[in-house]
């Protein structure tokens, strides 16, 4: 199979590198792990054969996240919301309206959140070695900082093969190639920043909204991401099939890659053509202010940030990205403050369908707004866990005793970083 050409999709000023190969009946997007490089992947015969195997039964779409590989390196290190926006841009540039997704390792978090937030764009999820929050989230702070420091010092020095590819750890040619891959895929600072975003992110609140079929693959002896992560994830997803594979390599293209390819092919072939779910995971912005004085300004800012009013007075709105919801709340508060009107805002997450919140997310967002002072935007812990890397400052505000919560909820005051 000839090496595919590299094109670039645009999301604002950022260019996202992508490739398309294969002519199968289903569009399959591969969401990469921590870092990737579209050109170097084809220089590795094992990696190339893995990609060619996926392309035999699909129209395979590959991309490098911004900050890595052949995508723009100077547009910052992306959080989950930006990565979702970039994926939409790649899909549109590649002419893919509804896709199956293969989420590899760290790419599993964004893949799950994307399926919950954009259910009309996703047919199914195949996840390999995935997790919903980084194992380092439970580590002591000093241990985490030591790891980040090690990444910055040892990136590109071939220290990773014993954990990501134990079957090849003694192969000096592989170690040299891996060191080159690390150096050319991202800077050490970018790698450490991406790991920090992983540590600070947790997509657990979105899992109940993932209703598309899911296949979870994990090697039993994986030394980078413990198999317990996928076992727990399988129990949390409503429509998941879990397959535990032998082996210890974290990289899917090593070891028994043919088994990985076969499982994904079987899964893709059984995806239903039924209509997509009619509800989606969203971030909800609730406002407490004099409605008549605020409505016009509120609607103008909702339009600017892509919010959708769920009430006639626009006191509750839904967003497909948490950072957009927070920034909209800050913009509304600033605009009305200049007009002499104090407004308080609360931000939480939940599901939305047919123009209305379908769970208690909207109610809790309103209660959070009730706990805010005029001009203040408060957010829940669940929202805070979704905006790592978004350039927002979220200061501890204390805990609010809110209806619907088993215990007081930690709240955070939002501002631009």
Number of C-alpha atoms within 10 A of each C-alpha: 10 7 13 15 11 14 17 20 21 15 15 9 8 18 21 25 23 24 19 20 21 21 13 14 11 20 28 29 25 22 26 21 19 19 22 24 22 21 16 17 16 18 12 15 11 16 18 16 17 19 21 20 20 23 23 16 22 22 20 26 23 23 28 26 30 24 24 27 25 25 24 18 19 10 12 15 20 22 21 26 22 20 19 22 15 24 24 20 19 26 19 14 14 17 10 17 12 19 20 25 26 25 24 24 23 25 25 26 25 22 28 28 25 26 26 27 25 21 22 18 18 26 26 27 29 27 28 26 28 27 28 25 21 21 14 16 15 10 12 9 11 8 11 17 14 11 16 19 15 14 21 17 12 14 21 23 15 20 16 19 21 17 17 20 24 22 16 16 17 12 11 11 11 16 21 13 15 20 20 16 20 22 16 17 26 23 19 20 16 21 23 21 20 22 20 20 23 26 19 18 24 24 18 18 17 24 18 14 23 28 22 23 21 26 21 24 25 29 25 18 17 22 17 20 21 19 21 14 17 24 17 12 17 19 12 14 19 15 14 20 15 16 18 14 16 14 17 23 26 27 22 24 21 20 20 14 17 16 13 22 21 14 16 21 18 12 18 25 12 10 16 12 7 7 8 16 17 10 22 25 28 26 30 35 36 31 30 22 20 13 14 8 12 23 15 13 15 26 18 13 18 24 12 12 18 16 25 19 21 21 12 8 17 20 21 25 28 30 24 22 25 27 25 22 28 29 18 25 30 22 18 26 26 17 19 18 14 10 12 9 16 20 26 24 32 32 35 30 29 24 23 25 15 10 13 17 24 14 13 16 22 27 19 24 27 25 23 29 26 19 21 23 14 17 19 21 31 32 32 21 19 23 25 22 19 27 25 23 21 20 14 16 15 19 13 14 14 11 15 18 14 18 13 12 11 8 11 13 19 16 26 23 17 23 17 11 8
